[in-house]
């Protein structure tokens, strides 16, 4: 990983990540912030005190459920700040679509933080928070918490989920999977982008299902996680699990992201049933060629990066693993290609296993730290920059995953 690397992306605000508990708000790299764009002229407005029959103007806001039924394809719904309390799933149904050129926008009102709170729900697989089953939506700036299952569930395709926070939900904070058991493979969620998102402290009662992010079991190709942070979830940071009765999922790309302290909640709770990996990349000996690049696994409760019985030809490039409880890199089989990965420890630990195509550009742990590990000593700190990039430092040395 190059210490001076910078990446530019569409500018976004930083408030949601800081609200949700980034360890330290580091100053962003020198870059000019893009001014807030003007409000859409024909937008609908939602507020905690809105009513279904209201017109949806700023002065007369409506409800989120009503706005979803009334927004035109490519239109905008602004969600005002405050707490919205729900006892049932808020659904963007299949067929309620934008277009690839003009996505329908569901976005926080500029400078405000809406919190969708589902604490009235019981823990149950049917009790998701926000379900995005339509195509070509852009969901931005929402906090979704305490749902009885996933906080945000994405069953549609071509969506962008940006700057969301999913926390304290009773299954994976944000999950991509098919909408129903009858959904055909060619309609499994595909080509979704999860961008500058945070997922933390998601925990189910059994302690073995609630990950930060999941694209598993029944997802199509083209799904990407970029600048995403998964921390302190009871199970894994990322779960790309497959099983034999549904077969392989589409390859997933995870890039410029961070997984840390998964397996232990922020309050110190640990459940021995959890897998506790940073990035769990497979299941049941099914080959899928995922791409994992420029991402960091730090102090997770089991492995940092694990193939988890995925014998495919994954591409592992430019990743860093530091002080994970068992192996930093755990790949016991397969044909994965490893390039420019770094593994470091502050003390002794398990040697890495990298079965596949691993050349001399890697620096794996085999009992001592290599020369590149000096950049990854000291405390982990991170924040989102004003333009959405993930900024990470170790002991004051900034790295840009």
C-alpha positions in Angstrom: 0.0 0.0 0.0 1.4 3.4 -1.0 1.4 5.9 1.8 0.9 8.9 -0.6 -1.9 7.5 -2.6 -5.0 9.7 -3.0 -8.3 8.9 -4.7 -11.0 11.4 -5.8 -14.7 10.7 -6.0 -17.9 12.7 -6.0 -17.9 15.0 -3.0 -20.2 14.1 -0.1 -20.7 15.5 3.4 -18.9 14.0 6.4 -21.4 14.5 9.2 -23.0 11.0 9.3 -19.8 9.2 9.9 -18.7 11.5 12.7 -22.1 11.2 14.3 -21.9 7.4 14.2 -18.6 7.2 16.0 -15.5 7.4 13.9 -12.5 7.0 16.2 -10.9 10.3 15.3 -11.9 12.9 12.8 -8.7 13.4 10.9 -8.2 16.5 8.8 -9.0 15.6 5.2 -6.4 15.8 2.5 -6.0 19.1 0.7 -8.9 19.2 -1.7 -11.5 21.8 -2.6 -15.0 20.9 -1.4 -17.8 21.1 -3.9 -20.5 23.5 -2.8 -23.9 22.0 -1.9 -26.0 21.8 -5.0 -29.3 23.7 -5.1 -32.4 21.8 -3.9 -34.4 20.0 -6.6 -37.3 22.2 -7.6 -39.9 19.4 -7.8 -38.7 17.4 -4.7 -40.9 15.9 -2.1 -40.1 16.6 1.6 -40.4 14.2 4.5 -40.3 15.1 8.2 -40.9 13.3 11.5 -44.1 15.2 11.9 -45.2 14.7 8.3 -48.6 13.1 7.3 -49.5 10.8 4.5 -52.0 13.3 3.0 -49.7 16.3 3.1 -48.5 17.9 -0.1 -44.9 17.1 0.5 -43.6 20.6 0.3 -41.1 22.0 2.8 -43.9 23.8 4.6 -46.2 20.8 4.5 -44.1 17.6 4.6 -45.3 14.1 4.1 -44.2 10.7 5.3 -41.5 8.6 3.9 -43.9 5.7 2.9 -46.2 8.2 1.1 -43.3 9.9 -0.7 -42.0 6.6 -2.0 -45.4 5.9 -3.7 -45.6 9.4 -5.1 -42.1 10.3 -6.3 -41.7 10.3 -10.1 -38.9 8.2 -11.7 -35.7 10.3 -11.4 -37.2 12.6 -8.8 -36.0 13.5 -5.3 -37.2 12.8 -1.8 -35.5 15.0 0.9 -35.6 13.5 4.4 -35.4 16.2 7.1 -33.3 15.6 10.2 -34.7 14.0 13.4 -35.8 10.5 14.5 -38.5 8.5 12.6 -39.9 5.6 14.5 -41.3 2.6 12.7 -42.8 -0.8 13.6 -42.7 -2.2 10.1 -40.4 -2.2 7.1 -40.2 0.8 4.8 -40.1 -0.6 1.3 -39.1 0.7 -2.1 -41.0 -1.9 -4.0 -39.8 -3.7 -7.1 -41.0 -1.8 -10.2 -40.6 1.6 -8.5 -37.5 2.4 -10.6 -35.4 5.3 -11.7 -33.1 5.0 -14.7 -29.4 4.4 -15.1 -29.1 8.0 -16.4 -31.3 9.6 -13.7 -31.6 7.7 -10.5 -34.5 8.4 -8.1 -33.0 10.1 -5.0 -33.8 9.4 -1.4 -31.5 11.7 0.5 -30.9 13.5 3.7 -31.8 17.2 3.6 -28.4 19.1 3.3 -26.8 19.5 6.6 -29.3 17.3 8.5 -29.2 13.7 9.8 -32.4 11.6 9.6 -32.4 8.5 11.8 -34.8 5.7 10.9 -35.4 3.9 14.2 -37.0 0.4 14.1 -36.7 -0.4 17.8 -40.4 -1.3 18.0 -39.7 -4.4 15.9 -39.1 -7.9 17.3 -36.1 -9.8 16.1 -37.4 -11.7 13.0 -36.1 -12.4 9.5 -39.1 -10.5 8.1 -38.4 -7.4 10.1 -36.0 -5.4 7.9 -35.6 -1.7 8.2 -35.3 -0.1 4.8 -35.8 -2.5 1.8 -34.5 -1.2 -1.5 -36.1 -3.5 -4.0 -36.5 -1.0 -6.8 -33.8 -0.3 -9.4 -31.7 2.8 -10.0 -32.2 4.5 -6.6 -29.6 6.7 -4.9 -30.0 6.5 -1.1 -27.8 8.9 0.8 -27.1 10.2 4.3 -29.6 8.1 6.3 -28.9 6.4 9.6 -30.9 3.1 10.0 -30.9 1.5 13.4 -32.4 -1.3 15.6 -34.3 -3.2 12.9 -35.4 -6.7 13.7 -33.2 -8.0 10.9 -31.1 -6.1 8.3 -31.0 -2.4 8.7 -30.8 -1.8 4.9 -31.7 -4.6 2.6 -30.9 -4.3 -1.1 -32.8 -6.6 -3.4 -32.8 -4.4 -6.5 -30.1 -3.6 -9.0 -28.2 -0.5 -10.2 -28.6 1.3 -6.9 -26.1 3.6 -5.0 -26.2 3.5 -1.2 -24.0 6.3 0.0 -23.0 7.7 3.3 -25.4 5.5 5.2 -24.9 4.3 8.8 -26.4 1.0 9.8 -26.1 0.3 13.5 -27.6 -1.9 16.3 -29.6 -4.0 13.9 -30.4 -7.7 14.6 -28.8 -9.1 11.5 -26.3 -7.7 9.1 -26.4 -3.9 9.0 -26.5 -3.7 5.2 -27.2 -6.8 3.1 -27.6 -7.6 -0.6 -29.6 -10.7 -1.4 -32.6 -11.8 -3.6 -36.0 -10.4 -2.7 -37.7 -13.7 -2.3 -37.0 -17.4 -2.7 -38.9 -17.3 -6.0 -36.7 -14.6 -7.5 -34.9 -16.0 -10.5 -31.1 -15.8 -10.7 -31.1 -13.2 -13.5 -33.0 -10.9 -11.1 -30.6 -11.3 -8.2 -29.3 -7.8 -7.1 -26.5 -6.7 -9.3 -24.4 -3.6 -10.1 -25.0 -1.9 -6.8 -22.5 0.5 -5.3 -22.1 0.8 -1.5 -20.1 4.0 -1.0 -18.5 5.7 2.0 -20.8 3.8 4.3 -20.4 2.7 8.0 -21.9 -0.3 9.7 -21.3 -1.1 13.4 -22.6 -2.8 16.4 -25.1 -5.1 14.6 -25.8 -8.2 16.7 -28.3 -11.0 16.6 -29.3 -13.0 19.7 -27.4 -16.1 18.5 -24.3 -14.1 17.8 -23.5 -15.7 14.4 -25.4 -13.9 11.7 -25.0 -10.1 12.1 -22.2 -8.8 10.0 -21.4 -5.2 9.1 -21.9 -5.8 5.3 -23.1 -8.9 3.5 -23.4 -9.7 -0.2 -24.1 -13.4 0.2 -26.2 -16.4 -0.9 -28.1 -14.9 -3.8 -26.4 -11.9 -5.4 -25.6 -11.2 -9.0 -22.4 -9.7 -10.6 -21.1 -6.2 -10.4 -21.7 -5.3 -6.7 -19.0 -3.0 -5.3 -18.1 -1.7 -1.8 -15.9 1.4 -1.8 -14.6 3.5 1.1 -16.8 1.4 3.5 -16.1 0.8 7.2 -17.3 -2.2 9.2 -16.5 -2.2 12.9 -17.6 -3.9 16.1 -20.2 -6.2 14.6 -20.9 -9.5 16.5 -20.0 -11.7 13.5 -17.9 -10.7 10.5 -17.0 -7.3 9.0 -17.9 -8.5 5.5 -19.7 -11.8 4.6 -19.6 -13.1 1.0 -20.9 -16.6 2.0 -22.2 -19.1 -0.6 -23.9 -22.4 -0.1 -24.5 -25.4 -2.3 -28.3 -25.2 -2.7 -28.1 -21.7 -4.2 -24.7 -22.0 -5.9 -22.2 -19.3 -6.6 -22.9 -15.6 -6.3 -21.5 -13.0 -8.6 -18.0 -11.7 -8.0 -17.9 -8.8 -5.5 -15.4 -6.0 -5.4 -14.3 -4.5 -2.0 -11.9 -1.7 -2.3 -10.4 1.1 -0.2 -12.2 -0.2 2.9 -11.7 -1.0 6.5 -12.8 -3.8 8.9 -11.8 -3.6 12.5 -12.6 -5.2 15.8 -15.4 -7.3 14.4 -16.5 -10.0 16.8 -16.6 -7.6 19.7 -19.3 -4.9 20.1 -18.4 -1.4 21.2 -19.5 -2.2 24.8 -17.2 -5.3 24.9 -19.8 -8.0 24.3 -18.4 -11.1 22.6 -20.5 -14.1 21.5 -18.5 -17.3 20.9 -20.8 -18.3 18.1 -19.6 -15.5 15.9 -17.0 -16.1 13.1 -15.4 -12.8 13.9 -13.4 -12.3 10.7 -12.7 -9.0 9.0 -13.4 -10.2 5.4 -15.1 -13.6 5.0 -14.9 -14.4 1.3 -16.8 -17.6 0.6 -18.3 -20.8 1.7 -18.9 -24.6 1.0 -16.1 -25.0 -1.5 -17.8 -22.8 -4.2 -15.4 -20.9 -6.4 -16.1 -17.2 -6.9 -13.5 -14.8 -8.2 -13.9 -11.8 -5.8 -11.7 -8.7 -6.0 -10.3 -7.3 -2.7 -7.9 -4.4 -3.0 -6.3 -1.7 -0.9 -8.4 -2.6 2.1 -7.4 -3.0 5.8 -8.2 -5.7 8.4 -7.3 -4.6 11.9 -7.7 -6.4 15.3 -10.6 -8.6 14.2 -11.5 -11.5 16.5 -10.4 -14.3 14.1 -8.8 -13.9 10.7 -8.3 -10.6 8.9 -8.9 -11.9 5.4 -10.1 -15.5 4.9 -11.0 -17.5 1.9 -13.5 -19.5 4.0 -13.5 -22.4 1.6 -13.7 -20.4 -1.6 -11.3 -22.2 -4.0 -11.7 -19.5 -6.7 -9.2 -17.3 -8.4 -9.7 -14.2 -6.2 -7.5 -11.1 -6.7 -6.0 -9.9 -3.4 -4.0 -6.7 -4.2 -2.5 -4.0 -1.9 -4.3 -5.1 1.3 -3.0 -4.7 4.8 -3.8 -6.9 7.8 -2.6 -6.0 11.3 -3.0 -7.8 14.6 -6.0 -10.0 13.8 -6.5 -12.7 16.5 -5.6 -15.7 14.4 -4.2 -15.4 10.9 -4.0 -12.0 9.2 -4.3 -13.8 5.8 -5.9 -17.3 5.8 -6.1 -19.0 2.4 -5.7 -22.8 2.7 -6.7 -23.6 -0.9 -7.6 -22.2 -4.2 -5.9 -20.2 -6.9 -6.1 -16.7 -5.5 -3.6 -14.2 -6.9 -1.8 -12.2 -4.2 0.1 -9.0 -5.0 1.6 -6.3 -2.8 -0.2 -7.4 0.4 1.3 -6.6 3.9 0.8 -8.5 7.2 2.1 -7.1 10.5 1.9 -7.8 14.2 2.9 -6.0 17.4 3.6 -9.4 19.0 3.8 -13.0 18.0 0.9 -14.7 16.2 -0.2 -17.3 13.7 1.7 -17.5 10.4 -0.2 -16.5 7.3 -1.3 -19.0 4.7 -1.5 -17.9 1.1 -2.2 -20.9 -1.1 -2.3 -19.7 -4.7 -0.2 -17.4 -6.8 1.8 -15.3 -4.3 5.0 -13.6 -5.5 7.7 -11.6 -3.8 5.7 -8.4 -3.8 3.8 -9.6 -0.7 5.1 -9.3 2.8 3.3 -12.0 4.8 3.8 -12.8 8.5 6.0 -15.8 9.2 7.3 -14.9 12.7 8.6 -11.4 12.2 7.6 -8.0 10.6 8.9 -7.0 7.3 10.2 -3.5 6.4 6.8 -2.1 5.4 5.3 -2.8 8.8 6.8 0.4 10.3 4.0 2.3 8.5 1.3 0.3 10.4 2.5 0.5 14.0 0.6 2.6 16.6 -3.1 3.3 17.1 -5.6 3.1 14.2 -7.4 6.3 13.5 -9.8 7.0 10.6 -12.4 9.4 9.2 -14.2 10.2 6.0 -12.8 13.2 4.2 -15.2 15.8 3.0 -15.3 14.3 -0.5 -16.1 10.8 0.9 -12.7 9.2 0.7 -11.7 7.0 3.7 -8.6 8.4 5.5 -6.7 6.1 7.8 -3.6 6.5 9.9 -1.5 4.3 12.2 0.4 6.1 14.9 0.1 9.4 13.0 1.3 8.0 9.7 -1.5 8.5 7.2 -2.3 5.7 4.8 -4.9 6.0 2.0 -6.5 2.6 1.5 
